[in-house]
Amino acid sequence: MTRVLHITTIDLSVKLLLLPALRALNAMGYKVEAACCVERWRSDIEQAGVRLHHISGFSRRVSPAQDMIAFGQLLALLRREK
């Protein structure tokens, strides 16, 4: 099964902007996952069939140090889920 990982900063973006597209991909047979900072919409997103990965380093503010932390977390996720 082909997997799709959509990466965004916060779960609100997944819920409000991406969920229709992710549902469509799921309906076409893809295994759909999202990586973001999970704040409060986990249950709504997972009920739509999207597996969530929490990336605590994601932030909406500009922070090179925080960006490096998020990058490291993404690399670890990609290696772990290979």
N, C-alpha and C positions, 0 to 999 in steps of 0.2 A: 504494500500500500504506500502510495506517495504521501509524504508529509509536507505540511506547510507551516512555517513558523513566522508569525508576524510580530515585529518588534516595535513597541511604542513606549512612551515614557510612563503613562499612567493608565489604570484600568478604565477610567471614564472615557478615554479615547476609544478603547475597544468597544465599550458598551454603546456609546452614542454614534460613533462614526463607522466602525468596522464590522459590527456584528452582522448586518445583512450580507455583506460579502463573504464573511467567514461561514455563515450558515449555508450560503450557496455552494461554497467549496466543499463543505461537509456533505451536502446533498449529492454532489458529484462524485463522492467516494474518497475524497482526500481526508487524511488524518490532520485535523486543524489544531494548532497550538498558538498561544500568544505569550510573549515575554514582556513584562511591564512591572512597574511598582504597583503591587496589589494593595489597594486601600480599602474599598468598601463594596465593590461590585462583583466579587468572586462568584457568589451563588448564581447571580443572573447570567453571567458569562458561561459558567460551567453547565448550567441547565440548557444552554444553546448548543452544547456538544463541543465546546472549545476547552482544551486543557490549558490551564494557566501555569506559568512559571514566574515566581516572584523574583524580581531583580531590585534589591533594596537600594542599589547605587544610583538608580535613575532619579533625576530631579528635574523640575521645570526651570530652575534657575541656572545661570551660566556658572559652572564651577569645574575647571580643568581637573582638579584632584578628584572630585566626585565622578566625573566622566571616566577617569581611569579605573576607578573602582567598578563602575558599571561595565566597562569594557572587559575587565577581568572576570566578572561574574558571567557575562555573555559567553566568553571563551570557555569557561568551565562548563556551562550549560551545553554548549555545542559539542564539546568533547564527551561529556557524560551521556548525551542522548544520541550519539552517533549511530 
